[in-house]
Amino acid sequence: MAKKERYPLAAARELRDRAVDEAAAALAECVAKHDEAAATLARAEQSLAAHEGEDRDFEERERDRGASTASVLQQIQHYREMRATARVHLREAVTTARLVVEQRRGQVSEARDALATARAEAEAVARHEERWRDEKRRAAEKKEELEAEEAVQARRHSKE
C-alpha cells in the first residue's frame, strides 16, 4: 500500500483551525464582558430608582409634616442638595454603564463576524483538502487500472 501523501496546505489548515478556536474564545470573552456590563447597568439603574424612590418618600413626609423651624428647614435644604448631587452621580453612572453596554454589544457583533469569517476560511481549506484527496484517490485508481491493463497486455504478448 502506498504511503499516504501529506496535504500540501496542511499548515494553512492548522492555522485556520487555530484561528477558529481563537475567534471562538474571543467571542466568549466578549459575551462575558457584555454580560458583566449589562449587570453593572442593571445595578446602576436599580440604585438610581431606589434613590429617586427615597427622595419621593422624603418629600412626601416633609409635606405631611408641615412647617418647621428655620434650622430644620436649612437642614432639609442641605439634605436635598446632597441627594441632588448623589442623583446626578447615579445618573452619570447609568449613562456610562449604557455606553459600556453599547460598546460591548458592538464588540460581541465584531467577534461573531470574526468567528464566522474564520469558520468560512477553515471550511474553504477543508473543502480544498477534500477535493485534493479525491483527486489523488482518482489518480491512484487510474494508475492501478493502467498497471492492471498493462499486466494483462504483457501476459497476452508473452503467450503469443
Long-range contacts (C-beta under 8 A, 24 or more apart in sequence): 2-140, 5-136, 7-129, 7-132, 7-133, 8-132, 9-125, 9-128, 9-129, 9-132, 12-125, 13-122, 13-125, 13-126, 13-129, 16-118, 16-121, 16-122, 16-125, 17-122, 19-118, 19-121, 19-122, 20-115, 20-118, 20-119, 20-122, 22-118, 23-111, 23-114, 23-115, 23-117, 23-118, 23-119, 24-115, 26-111, 26-114, 26-115, 27-108, 27-111, 27-112, 27-114, 27-115, 29-111, 30-104, 30-107, 30-108, 30-110, 30-111, 31-108, 31-111, 33-104, 33-107, 34-101, 34-104, 34-105, 34-107, 34-108, 37-97, 37-100, 37-101, 37-103, 37-104, 38-101, 38-104, 40-97, 40-100, 41-94, 41-97, 41-98, 41-100, 41-101, 44-90, 44-93, 44-94, 44-97, 45-94, 45-97, 47-90, 47-93, 48-87, 48-90, 48-91, 48-93, 48-94, 51-83, 51-86, 51-87, 51-90, 52-87, 54-83, 55-83, 55-87, 58-83
